[in-house]
Amino acid sequence: MSIPDPVTDHPGQAVALLTSAFRDQRVTPALLRTFANRVQDLEAAIWTVINGRNLTNGAGGVVLDTLGGLVGEARNGRSDADYVAAISLRIKINRSTGRTPEVLAIVALAANGAPWEYHETPPAGFVVLFAGTSSGAKALGAVIDSCKPVGVEAGVWYTSIGLASLFRPSSVYGGTIADRALGSSYGGGFVTVFPSIM
């Protein structure tokens, strides 16, 4: 949903809508401008609220706590900058329908700049190769679990020495993610994201 642009000239627009019979009078346009000025003040107040609660306009403190509560993301002691990123991620997760482009966008946001790759595994699964730590892979697995479709198996292979050290899933068991220990031989491991059954 996009936010409309603010209107900055309600009085001028209101007078411009008058027919010439009323526009040329002295009292009618002045009276209309007076009412339209009130509308302009109301719009300015509304935009102050919108901008004050917009994540991209530097919302912070209590406003972030309120926004986080609305989307279901607790602050957990995070700084404002980290909390804005977490709220943005939670919004994407909440709006996700589990389609691949959405899951990819969520993984990109959750990986926070760390290298990663996405590989589908038949019949209904996927693996994310992630260059990071065990705790990072577990956190990424939790994010994936909250946005993937029901019944889809997912996993995160992680390594601390770079993605080049991992075999690609297509080269292992015909594309399945059956080898849970594969990453441990290459400075990492595997995190299973169990398929949702409900």
ROGUNU-170829 format. One line per 2 residues: number of its first residue (from 1); for each residue z, x, y of N, C-alpha, C. Coordinates in nm, 4 decimals, always signed. Each point is the difference from the previous one (the first is absolute). Example, Ala and Ser with C-alpha at 12.3 -4.5 7.8 and 13.67 -1.06 7.14 Angstrom:
REM ROGUNU-170829
1 = +0.7800,+1.3190,-0.5690,+0.0000,-0.0890,+0.1190,+0.0000,+0.0900,+0.1200; -0.0720,-0.0350,+0.1050,+0.0060,+0.0820,+0.1190,+0.0730,-0.0770,+0.1090 $
This chain:
REM ROGUNU-170829
1 = +0.0000,+0.0839,-0.1158,+0.0000,-0.0839,+0.1158,+0.0000,+0.0891,+0.1230; -0.0953,-0.0224,+0.0893,-0.0061,+0.0811,+0.1208,+0.0717,-0.0710,+0.1144 $
3 = +0.0530,+0.0793,+0.0899,+0.0703,-0.0542,+0.1166,-0.1019,-0.0171,+0.1115; -0.0049,-0.1154,+0.0642,-0.0977,-0.0210,+0.1079,+0.0325,+0.0871,+0.1212 $
5 = -0.0996,+0.0164,+0.0851,+0.0215,+0.0769,+0.1234,+0.0758,-0.0847,+0.1008; +0.0837,+0.0625,+0.0813,+0.0726,-0.0761,+0.1020,-0.0948,-0.0489,+0.1101 $
7 = +0.0302,-0.1157,+0.0538,-0.0741,-0.0538,+0.1133,+0.0790,+0.0375,+0.1252; -0.0661,+0.0658,+0.0940,+0.0714,+0.0498,+0.1182,-0.0305,-0.0795,+0.1265 $
9 = -0.0875,-0.1012,-0.0099,-0.0383,-0.0749,+0.1204,-0.0030,-0.1500,-0.0267; +0.1107,-0.0567,-0.0419,+0.0050,-0.1451,-0.0212,-0.0282,-0.0787,+0.1283 $
11 = +0.0560,+0.0378,+0.1165,-0.0287,-0.0771,+0.1214,-0.1483,-0.0014,+0.0350; -0.0651,+0.1143,-0.0058,-0.1433,+0.0066,+0.0307,-0.0842,-0.0804,-0.0966 $
13 = +0.0344,+0.0074,-0.1303,-0.0745,-0.0764,-0.1000,+0.0208,-0.1497,+0.0195; +0.1203,-0.0390,+0.0359,+0.0290,-0.1430,+0.0196,-0.0803,-0.0559,+0.1167 $
15 = -0.0048,+0.0714,+0.1112,-0.0748,-0.0467,+0.1173,-0.1497,-0.0006,-0.0304; -0.0471,+0.0972,-0.0770,-0.1427,+0.0060,-0.0337,-0.0430,-0.1200,-0.0840 $
17 = +0.0910,-0.0629,-0.0711,-0.0340,-0.1169,-0.0817,-0.0108,-0.1293,+0.0814; +0.0443,+0.0032,+0.1249,-0.0094,-0.1206,+0.0843,-0.1460,-0.0285,+0.0364 $
19 = -0.0320,-0.1264,+0.0101,-0.1333,-0.0365,+0.0504,-0.0025,+0.0230,+0.1509; -0.1186,+0.0038,+0.0571,-0.0123,+0.0306,+0.1424,+0.0711,-0.1029,+0.0873 $
21 = +0.0132,-0.1217,-0.0474,+0.0685,-0.1031,+0.0785,+0.1461,+0.0364,+0.0227; +0.0628,+0.0672,-0.0947,+0.1403,+0.0383,+0.0138,+0.0151,+0.1456,+0.0459 $
23 = -0.0923,+0.0874,-0.0404,+0.0097,+0.1416,+0.0329,-0.0044,+0.0228,+0.1511; -0.0756,-0.0826,+0.0735,-0.0170,+0.0185,+0.1445,+0.1136,-0.0598,+0.0821 $
25 = +0.0928,-0.0674,-0.0637,+0.1150,-0.0540,+0.0724,+0.1041,+0.1095,+0.0221; +0.0917,-0.0227,+0.0931,+0.1031,+0.0994,+0.0273,+0.1203,-0.0152,-0.0921 $
27 = +0.0413,-0.1214,-0.0289,+0.1253,-0.0236,-0.0711,-0.0163,+0.0156,-0.1522; -0.1044,-0.0552,-0.0575,-0.0146,-0.0009,-0.1469,-0.0046,+0.1412,-0.0582 $
29 = -0.0851,+0.0925,+0.0504,+0.0004,+0.1348,-0.0569,+0.1350,+0.0712,+0.0182; +0.0643,-0.0216,+0.1151,+0.1296,+0.0648,+0.0235,+0.1062,-0.0523,-0.0968 $
31 = +0.0004,-0.1294,-0.0230,+0.0941,-0.0598,-0.0941,-0.0271,+0.0508,-0.1424; -0.1268,+0.0072,-0.0351,-0.0376,+0.0483,-0.1327,+0.0391,+0.1471,-0.0181 $
33 = -0.0192,+0.0817,+0.1035,+0.0413,+0.1410,-0.0077,+0.1516,+0.0116,-0.0196; +0.0753,-0.0870,+0.0658,+0.1461,+0.0023,-0.0140,+0.0415,-0.0265,-0.1447 $
35 = -0.0610,-0.1009,-0.0635,+0.0313,-0.0291,-0.1405,-0.0496,+0.1112,-0.0920; -0.1188,+0.0531,+0.0306,-0.0566,+0.1052,-0.0848,+0.0802,+0.1304,+0.0119 $
37 = +0.0622,+0.0238,+0.1152,+0.0868,+0.1177,+0.0132,+0.1182,-0.0078,-0.0957; +0.0511,-0.1209,-0.0211,+0.1090,-0.0188,-0.0977,-0.0490,+0.0332,-0.1409 $
39 = -0.1214,-0.0433,-0.0309,-0.0592,+0.0310,-0.1306,-0.0176,+0.1510,-0.0142; -0.0434,+0.0666,+0.1085,-0.0171,+0.1449,-0.0025,+0.1327,+0.0705,-0.0253 $
41 = +0.1061,-0.0468,+0.0638,+0.1327,+0.0575,-0.0238,+0.0449,-0.0188,-0.1450; -0.0280,-0.1177,-0.0552,+0.0347,-0.0277,-0.1396,-0.0773,+0.0923,-0.0939 $
43 = -0.1285,+0.0187,+0.0268,-0.0786,+0.0894,-0.0859,+0.0521,+0.1426,+0.0085; +0.0364,+0.0459,+0.1185,+0.0552,+0.1352,+0.0152,+0.1284,+0.0160,-0.0823 $
45 = +0.0846,-0.1021,+0.0003,+0.1239,+0.0052,-0.0784,-0.0296,+0.0021,-0.1496; -0.0978,-0.0782,-0.0422,-0.0370,-0.0030,-0.1426,-0.0537,+0.1359,-0.0435 $
47 = -0.0837,+0.0623,+0.0831,-0.0545,+0.1321,-0.0350,+0.1085,+0.1068,-0.0013; +0.1015,-0.0145,+0.0802,+0.1121,+0.0933,-0.0042,+0.0696,-0.0068,-0.1361 $
49 = +0.0182,-0.1212,-0.0502,+0.0619,-0.0171,-0.1324,-0.0914,+0.0542,-0.1093; -0.1290,-0.0328,+0.0056,-0.0946,+0.0468,-0.1026,-0.0034,+0.1526,-0.0030 $
51 = -0.0137,+0.0628,+0.1159,-0.0071,+0.1460,+0.0045,+0.1313,+0.0658,-0.0390; +0.1108,-0.0646,+0.0278,+0.1295,+0.0555,-0.0373,+0.0272,-0.0060,-0.1489 $
53 = -0.0709,-0.0851,-0.0714,+0.0190,-0.0141,-0.1444,-0.1193,+0.0495,-0.0797; -0.0855,+0.0749,+0.0630,-0.1197,+0.0510,-0.0654,+0.0272,+0.1418,-0.0491 $
55 = -0.0231,+0.0265,-0.1279,+0.0284,+0.1316,-0.0571,-0.0811,+0.1100,+0.0673; -0.1210,-0.0310,+0.0432,-0.0856,+0.1032,+0.0590,+0.0352,+0.0298,+0.1448 $
57 = +0.0837,-0.0807,+0.0622,+0.0366,+0.0217,+0.1398,+0.1381,+0.0610,+0.0163; +0.0507,+0.0626,-0.1033,+0.1257,+0.0727,+0.0129,+0.1263,-0.0826,-0.0116 $
59 = -0.0011,-0.1059,-0.0788,+0.1232,-0.0761,-0.0220,+0.1028,+0.0920,-0.0656; +0.1261,-0.0215,+0.0310,+0.1026,+0.0860,-0.0576,+0.1345,-0.0697,-0.0070 $
61 = +0.0962,+0.0682,-0.0618,+0.1368,-0.0477,-0.0061,+0.0176,-0.1339,-0.0679; +0.0674,-0.0900,+0.0706,+0.0328,-0.1318,-0.0538,-0.1267,-0.0814,-0.0281 $
63 = -0.1026,+0.0191,+0.0836,-0.1258,-0.0724,-0.0212,-0.0590,+0.0377,-0.1359; +0.0025,+0.1291,-0.0337,-0.0494,+0.0432,-0.1312,+0.0842,-0.0571,-0.1132 $
65 = +0.1319,-0.0043,+0.0187,+0.0872,-0.0593,-0.1025,-0.0372,-0.1461,-0.0237; -0.0304,-0.0715,+0.1072,-0.0395,-0.1404,-0.0116,-0.1336,-0.0130,-0.0715 $
67 = -0.0972,+0.0824,+0.0415,-0.1317,-0.0050,-0.0649,+0.0098,+0.0394,-0.1469; +0.0793,+0.1019,-0.0299,+0.0194,+0.0413,-0.1390,+0.0628,-0.1110,-0.0828 $
69 = +0.0963,-0.0712,+0.0587,+0.0612,-0.1128,-0.0699,-0.0991,-0.1114,-0.0265; -0.0918,-0.0221,+0.0937,-0.1003,-0.1055,-0.0188,-0.0940,+0.0289,-0.1160 $
71 = -0.0340,+0.1277,-0.0207,-0.0951,+0.0340,-0.1060,+0.0678,+0.0463,-0.1285; +0.1332,+0.0139,+0.0037,+0.0732,+0.0365,-0.1212,+0.0136,+0.1496,-0.0222 $
73 = +0.0053,+0.0770,+0.1074,+0.0148,+0.1458,-0.0103,+0.1277,+0.0422,+0.0715; +0.0989,+0.0469,-0.0757,+0.1264,+0.0442,+0.0590,-0.0170,+0.1363,+0.0663 $
75 = +0.0782,+0.0267,+0.1029,-0.0121,+0.1269,+0.0729,+0.0448,+0.1183,-0.0849; +0.1093,-0.0130,-0.0720,+0.0530,+0.1057,-0.0867,+0.0157,+0.1337,+0.0725 $
77 = +0.0468,-0.0030,+0.1243,+0.0285,+0.1224,+0.0737,-0.1214,+0.0756,+0.0516; -0.1196,-0.0578,-0.0074,-0.1201,+0.0703,+0.0449,-0.0105,+0.0031,+0.1523 $
79 = -0.0669,+0.1017,+0.0498,-0.0271,+0.0088,+0.1435,-0.1005,-0.1086,+0.0378; -0.0150,-0.0250,+0.1296,-0.0942,-0.1026,+0.0449,-0.1417,+0.0292,-0.0489 $
81 = -0.0440,+0.1260,+0.0103,-0.1367,+0.0355,-0.0413,-0.0201,-0.0252,-0.1500; +0.0967,+0.0427,-0.0820,-0.0115,-0.0232,-0.1446,+0.0081,-0.1483,-0.0330 $
83 = +0.0820,-0.0716,+0.0740,+0.0169,-0.1434,-0.0250,-0.1246,-0.0787,+0.0386; -0.0677,+0.0409,+0.1068,-0.1270,-0.0651,+0.0373,-0.1017,+0.0176,-0.1116 $
85 = -0.0084,+0.1217,-0.0575,-0.0927,+0.0250,-0.1109,+0.0365,-0.0854,-0.1218; +0.1299,-0.0126,-0.0283,+0.0448,-0.0797,-0.1145,-0.0284,-0.1488,+0.0213 $
87 = +0.0196,-0.0484,+0.1214,-0.0291,-0.1407,+0.0289,-0.1498,-0.0264,-0.0110; -0.0821,+0.0918,+0.0515,-0.1460,-0.0153,-0.0112,-0.0431,-0.0048,-0.1465 $
89 = +0.0595,+0.0878,-0.0812,-0.0297,+0.0002,-0.1426,+0.0440,-0.1308,-0.0652; +0.1192,-0.0484,+0.0324,+0.0515,-0.1248,-0.0578,-0.0891,-0.1178,+0.0375 $
91 = -0.0515,-0.0016,+0.1230,-0.0901,-0.1075,+0.0419,-0.1264,+0.0017,-0.0853; -0.0566,+0.1189,-0.0234,-0.1200,+0.0102,-0.0853,+0.0312,-0.0464,-0.1415 $
93 = +0.1166,+0.0385,-0.0519,+0.0380,-0.0414,-0.1361,+0.0158,-0.1515,-0.0064; +0.0681,-0.0573,+0.0976,+0.0229,-0.1448,+0.0006,-0.1298,-0.0786,+0.0080 $
95 = -0.0990,+0.0537,+0.0684,-0.1272,-0.0705,+0.0172,-0.0997,+0.0294,-0.1114; +0.0333,+0.0923,-0.0896,-0.0921,+0.0433,-0.1038,-0.0229,-0.1087,-0.1046 $
97 = -0.1237,-0.0108,-0.0440,-0.0340,-0.0891,-0.1112,-0.0249,+0.0794,-0.1277; +0.0165,+0.1334,+0.0056,-0.0153,+0.0841,-0.1176,-0.1408,+0.0497,-0.0238 $
99 = -0.0903,-0.0249,+0.0919,-0.1376,+0.0489,-0.0162,-0.0044,+0.1500,+0.0274; -0.0960,+0.0655,-0.0632,-0.0084,+0.1454,+0.0071,-0.0005,+0.0550,+0.1421 $
101 = -0.0821,-0.0519,+0.0934,+0.0035,+0.0572,+0.1351,+0.1371,-0.0113,+0.0666; +0.0709,-0.1079,-0.0270,+0.1337,-0.0154,+0.0567,+0.0970,+0.1001,-0.0614 $
103 = -0.0052,+0.0160,-0.1311,+0.0880,+0.0954,-0.0681,-0.0290,+0.1414,+0.0503; -0.1278,+0.0332,+0.0184,-0.0361,+0.1329,+0.0500,+0.0548,+0.0230,+0.1411 $
105 = -0.0099,-0.1007,+0.0857,+0.0526,+0.0129,+0.1366,+0.1515,+0.0173,-0.0025; +0.0662,-0.0707,-0.0883,+0.1461,+0.0098,-0.0108,+0.0409,+0.1369,-0.0537 $
107 = -0.0716,+0.0499,-0.1027,+0.0308,+0.1320,-0.0548,-0.0226,+0.1070,+0.1066; -0.1083,-0.0122,+0.0773,-0.0274,+0.0978,+0.1060,+0.1131,+0.0024,+0.1020 $
109 = +0.0495,-0.1158,+0.0357,+0.1097,-0.0076,+0.0966,+0.1297,+0.0530,-0.0609; +0.0251,-0.0326,-0.1274,+0.1236,+0.0424,-0.0660,+0.0004,+0.1497,-0.0309 $
111 = -0.1170,+0.0585,-0.0241,-0.0078,+0.1434,-0.0320,+0.0326,+0.0856,+0.1215; -0.0088,-0.0585,+0.1178,+0.0426,+0.0667,+0.1229,-0.0674,+0.1355,+0.0199 $
113 = -0.1302,+0.0046,-0.0237,-0.0762,+0.1223,+0.0237,-0.0096,+0.0931,-0.1186; +0.0780,-0.0233,-0.1057,-0.0082,+0.0854,-0.1184,-0.1303,-0.0293,-0.0749 $
115 = -0.0628,+0.1013,-0.0598,-0.1244,-0.0238,-0.0752,+0.0244,-0.0922,-0.1197; -0.0957,-0.0886,-0.0249,+0.0088,-0.0905,-0.1141,-0.1397,-0.0422,-0.0408 $
117 = -0.0137,-0.0445,-0.1238,-0.1255,-0.0545,-0.0517,+0.0307,-0.1255,-0.0797; -0.0964,-0.0902,-0.0044,+0.0125,-0.1263,-0.0734,-0.1033,+0.0005,-0.1123 $
119 = +0.0450,-0.0341,-0.1220,-0.0910,-0.0070,-0.1154,+0.0306,-0.1271,-0.0789; -0.1039,-0.0798,-0.0252,+0.0186,-0.1197,-0.0820,+0.0030,+0.0397,-0.1461 $
121 = +0.0811,-0.0733,-0.0781,+0.0104,+0.0246,-0.1433,-0.0179,-0.1323,-0.0728; -0.0999,-0.0080,-0.0891,-0.0251,-0.1258,-0.0699,+0.1134,-0.0332,-0.0958 $
123 = +0.0207,-0.1236,-0.0360,-0.0713,-0.1176,+0.0479,+0.0551,-0.0540,+0.1318; +0.1280,+0.0219,+0.0280,+0.0569,-0.0540,+0.1240,+0.1095,+0.0934,+0.0479 $
125 = -0.0396,+0.1044,+0.0674,+0.0992,+0.0930,+0.0497,-0.0603,+0.1002,+0.0957; +0.0878,+0.0770,+0.0592,-0.0442,+0.1087,+0.0856,+0.1079,+0.1047,+0.0089 $
127 = -0.0420,+0.1202,+0.0374,+0.0904,+0.1128,+0.0158,-0.0225,+0.0570,+0.1390; +0.1078,+0.0371,+0.0648,-0.0084,+0.0720,+0.1264,+0.0462,+0.1423,-0.0275 $
129 = -0.0875,+0.0968,+0.0284,+0.0377,+0.1403,-0.0067,+0.0574,+0.0359,+0.1364; +0.1189,+0.0580,+0.0014,+0.0738,+0.0193,+0.1244,+0.0524,+0.1418,+0.0077 $
131 = -0.0284,+0.0683,+0.1094,+0.0528,+0.1343,+0.0217,+0.1318,-0.0132,+0.0746; +0.1089,+0.0050,-0.0753,+0.1306,-0.0174,+0.0624,+0.1111,+0.0215,-0.1000 $
133 = +0.1176,-0.0459,+0.0358,+0.1189,+0.0196,-0.0816,+0.0241,-0.1194,-0.0916; +0.0947,+0.0158,-0.0897,+0.0376,-0.1082,-0.0900,+0.0518,-0.1200,+0.0776 $
135 = +0.0852,+0.0250,+0.1005,+0.0546,-0.1122,+0.0776,-0.1105,-0.0683,+0.0800; -0.0942,+0.0778,+0.0526,-0.1137,-0.0596,+0.0713,-0.0856,-0.0844,-0.0915 $
137 = -0.0197,+0.0479,-0.1238,-0.0792,-0.0752,-0.0976,+0.0711,-0.1288,-0.0402; +0.1324,+0.0062,-0.0143,+0.0756,-0.1213,-0.0337,-0.0074,-0.1016,+0.1129 $
139 = +0.0098,+0.0479,+0.1242,-0.0101,-0.0907,+0.1151,-0.1397,-0.0603,+0.0070; -0.1026,+0.0820,-0.0239,-0.1377,-0.0499,-0.0011,-0.0191,-0.1001,-0.1135 $
141 = +0.0608,+0.0268,-0.1162,-0.0075,-0.0938,-0.1118,+0.0632,-0.1341,+0.0334; +0.1123,+0.0026,+0.0723,+0.0652,-0.1251,+0.0394,-0.0883,-0.0795,+0.0964 $
143 = -0.0669,+0.0700,+0.0909,-0.0911,-0.0666,+0.0932,-0.1171,-0.0609,-0.0759; -0.0565,+0.0763,-0.0927,-0.1131,-0.0499,-0.0790,+0.0424,-0.1220,-0.0810 $
145 = +0.1203,+0.0050,-0.0578,+0.0482,-0.1131,-0.0789,+0.0108,-0.1272,+0.0829; +0.0321,+0.0148,+0.1272,+0.0170,-0.1185,+0.0837,-0.1315,-0.0567,+0.0520 $
147 = -0.1112,+0.0717,-0.0161,-0.1266,-0.0516,+0.0536,-0.1095,-0.0155,-0.1045; +0.0196,+0.0498,-0.1207,-0.1059,-0.0106,-0.1013,-0.0020,-0.1394,-0.0619 $
149 = -0.1141,-0.0374,-0.0576,-0.0088,-0.1318,-0.0632,+0.0902,-0.0109,-0.1234; +0.0367,-0.1200,-0.0338,+0.0804,-0.0262,-0.1190,-0.0797,+0.0386,-0.1240 $
151 = +0.0631,+0.0668,-0.0948,-0.0646,+0.0356,-0.1258,-0.0813,+0.1271,+0.0049; -0.0043,+0.0667,+0.1122,-0.0744,+0.1242,+0.0129,+0.0967,+0.1160,-0.0176 $
153 = -0.0358,+0.0926,-0.0898,+0.0835,+0.1180,-0.0197,-0.0380,+0.1039,+0.1040; +0.0983,+0.0665,+0.0544,-0.0252,+0.1039,+0.0990,+0.0952,+0.1147,-0.0239 $
155 = -0.0413,+0.1164,+0.0423,+0.0859,+0.1166,-0.0126,-0.0307,+0.0989,+0.1097; +0.0915,+0.0935,+0.0174,-0.0177,+0.1055,+0.0987,+0.0195,+0.1333,-0.0715 $
157 = -0.1060,+0.0804,-0.0032,+0.0120,+0.1379,-0.0457,+0.0281,+0.0818,+0.1234; +0.0998,+0.0837,-0.0059,+0.0303,+0.0813,+0.1166,+0.0073,+0.1467,-0.0369 $
159 = -0.0245,+0.0836,+0.0979,+0.0084,+0.1437,-0.0186,+0.0455,+0.0627,+0.1314; +0.0746,+0.1065,-0.0104,+0.0453,+0.0693,+0.1200,-0.0910,+0.1164,+0.0363 $
161 = -0.1026,+0.0266,-0.0829,-0.0866,+0.1154,+0.0257,-0.1430,-0.0406,+0.0320; -0.0241,-0.1272,+0.0326,-0.1331,-0.0425,+0.0426,-0.0732,-0.0827,-0.1041 $
163 = -0.0885,-0.0847,+0.0477,-0.0726,-0.0906,-0.0891,-0.0969,+0.0724,-0.0919; -0.0483,+0.1166,+0.0383,-0.0955,+0.0730,-0.0837,+0.0619,+0.0383,-0.1338 $
165 = +0.1326,+0.0031,-0.0082,+0.0678,+0.0404,-0.1236,+0.0040,-0.1116,-0.1040; -0.0331,-0.1230,+0.0363,+0.0087,-0.1122,-0.0929,-0.1357,-0.0328,-0.0595 $
167 = +0.0004,-0.0348,-0.1304,-0.1198,-0.0571,-0.0598,-0.0242,-0.1358,+0.0642; -0.1224,-0.0405,+0.0083,-0.0318,-0.1328,+0.0499,+0.0147,-0.0992,-0.1151 $
169 = +0.0461,-0.1228,+0.0261,+0.0228,-0.0970,-0.1075,-0.1233,-0.0264,-0.0850; -0.1186,+0.0098,+0.0559,-0.1206,-0.0275,-0.0782,-0.0205,+0.1040,-0.1095 $
171 = +0.0659,+0.1170,+0.0114,-0.0163,+0.1041,-0.1011,+0.1092,-0.0070,-0.1067; +0.0875,-0.0984,+0.0087,+0.1112,-0.0096,-0.0947,-0.0088,-0.1324,-0.0762 $
173 = -0.0141,+0.0062,-0.1302,-0.0001,-0.1177,-0.0850,-0.0955,-0.1081,+0.0480; -0.1179,+0.0390,+0.0387,-0.1006,-0.0982,+0.0386,+0.0385,-0.0822,+0.1214 $
175 = +0.0833,+0.0523,+0.0876,+0.0306,-0.0703,+0.1235,+0.1301,-0.0781,-0.0027; +0.0793,+0.0098,-0.1067,+0.1281,-0.0717,-0.0007,+0.1088,+0.0882,+0.0587 $
177 = +0.1150,-0.0579,+0.0240,+0.1110,+0.0799,+0.0531,+0.1064,+0.0185,-0.1072; -0.0452,+0.0217,-0.1241,+0.0917,+0.0072,-0.1132,+0.0840,+0.1276,-0.0008 $
179 = -0.0515,+0.1090,+0.0527,+0.0736,+0.1258,-0.0053,+0.0973,+0.0100,+0.1156; +0.1238,-0.0445,-0.0200,+0.0998,-0.0041,+0.1055,+0.0466,+0.1400,+0.0396 $
181 = -0.0152,+0.0981,-0.0857,+0.0534,+0.1330,+0.0276,-0.1036,+0.0926,+0.0620; -0.1191,-0.0474,+0.0266,-0.1086,+0.0856,+0.0475,+0.0395,+0.0786,+0.1238 $
183 = +0.0578,-0.0676,+0.0980,+0.0335,+0.0667,+0.1255,+0.1079,+0.1048,-0.0138; +0.0895,-0.0124,-0.0971,+0.1114,+0.0933,-0.0101,-0.0472,+0.1395,-0.0354 $
185 = -0.1163,+0.0141,-0.0627,-0.0539,+0.1310,-0.0326,-0.0595,+0.0669,+0.1224; -0.0137,-0.0743,+0.1076,-0.0695,+0.0509,+0.1184,+0.0868,-0.0121,+0.1246 $
187 = +0.1284,+0.0249,-0.0124,+0.0897,+0.0012,+0.1147,+0.0345,-0.1378,+0.0522; -0.0072,-0.1013,-0.0835,+0.0276,-0.1354,+0.0473,+0.0487,-0.0885,-0.1112 $
189 = -0.0431,-0.1242,+0.0007,+0.0408,-0.0954,-0.1012,-0.0706,-0.1315,+0.0188; +0.0507,-0.1021,-0.0659,-0.0631,-0.1311,+0.0034,+0.1058,-0.1053,+0.0303 $
191 = -0.0336,-0.0928,+0.0875,+0.0886,-0.1122,+0.0312,-0.0733,-0.1265,-0.0418; +0.0581,-0.0763,-0.0923,-0.0626,-0.1241,-0.0431,+0.0404,-0.1133,+0.0923 $
193 = -0.0994,-0.0775,+0.0395,+0.0250,-0.1229,+0.0740,-0.0269,-0.1111,-0.1004; +0.1030,-0.0613,-0.0521,-0.0155,-0.0942,-0.1079,-0.0769,-0.1234,+0.0458 $
195 = -0.0863,-0.0552,-0.0873,-0.0736,-0.1202,+0.0388,+0.0942,-0.1171,+0.0222; -0.0258,-0.0739,+0.1048,+0.0790,-0.1200,+0.0261,-0.0364,-0.1063,-0.1019 $
197 = +0.0977,-0.0704,-0.0509,-0.0296,-0.1053,-0.0970,+0.0278,-0.1374,+0.0570; +0.0463,-0.0098,+0.1241,+0.0250,-0.1284,+0.0623,-0.0638,-0.0056,+0.1344 $
